[in-house]
């Protein structure tokens, strides 16, 4: 038995192949992913298809800047619980993603 489902929420594509052996996940090229989401103490920034240096910022849902980083692994333990926005600038492009801090 094998079937496939394709969903495209936001910039991601989730492909589920039901053959009881695999589930595949692929992010859209040139996009930003953050995980885990929701997160407790550490957040990872994954730049899908992007390379080179970047400048990252984490904002509250009201736009207050909380963290600036150039690292893919970010300590978010000092943040209060809530919804945050990650923004990265790489080259001439900027990308954003939301995450929940527990």
N, C-alpha and C positions, 0 to 999 in steps of 0.2 A: 504494500500500500504506500503510495507516494502522492503527496499533494503540495502545492505551494501557495503561500499567501504573501502579497507584497503590500506594505503600508508605507506611506511617505509623510509622516508628521514632521513639519519643520524642514530641517536640512538633512534628515536621516532616512535611510531606507532599511526596513527590517524585512528580511526574507526568512520565512519559516518553511523549511522543507520537512514534511512529516514522513520520514522513512524510518523513524525511531533510532537514527544514528547521528543526526546533526541538526543544529540550528545555526544559521549564519547571520551575522550582523555586519553591515558595512555603512560607514558614514560617508556623506557626500564629500566629494573632493573640495579642497579649499574652503574648509569650514572649521568650526570650533566645537569641541566637545569637552565637557567637564564631568568628572566622576570621582567618587560615588555621588549620587544625587538621589536622596538627601545625604548630606555629609555631617560628620561629627567634628573631627579635629584636623583632618588633612583633605585637601582638594587637589586633584590632578587636572592639569590643563593639557588637552590633547589637540594639537593643530593638524588636522587632517589634510595632507597634501601640501602643507606649508613648511618651509624651512628657513633657516637663518635666524638672526636675533629678533626678539619681540619685546614690547613693553606691555605689561599686563596691569590692569587695575580692577579692584573689586569695590563695587558701590552698593550702598543700601538701596532698598526699593524707592527711597525718596531722593536719591541722587548724591548722598554724602559719600565721599571717597574714604574708604576704610583701609585698603591695602594696595601698595604698589609692588610689583614683582617682575623679575625677568626669569623666574624659575618655573618649571613645569609642575613641581611639587610645592604646594603652598600650605603653610601652617595657618589654619583658620580657627584655632582653639579659642582665641580671644574674642571672636565675633559672638554677638548675641544671637539667639535663635531668631530665624526669620528668612525672608526671601532676599537674595542678593543677585547682582548682575556682574558678570565677568566681562571685561572688554579687553581685547588685545589689539595692538597695532603692529602690523608686520609689513614692512615696505610702505606702499601707499594705500594699503587696505586696512580696514578695521572690522572686527568680528565681535559679536556679543553672544552670551549664553546666560541663562538663569540657573540658579541652584538654590536649594533649601538647606539652611544650616539648622541642625537639630540641637 
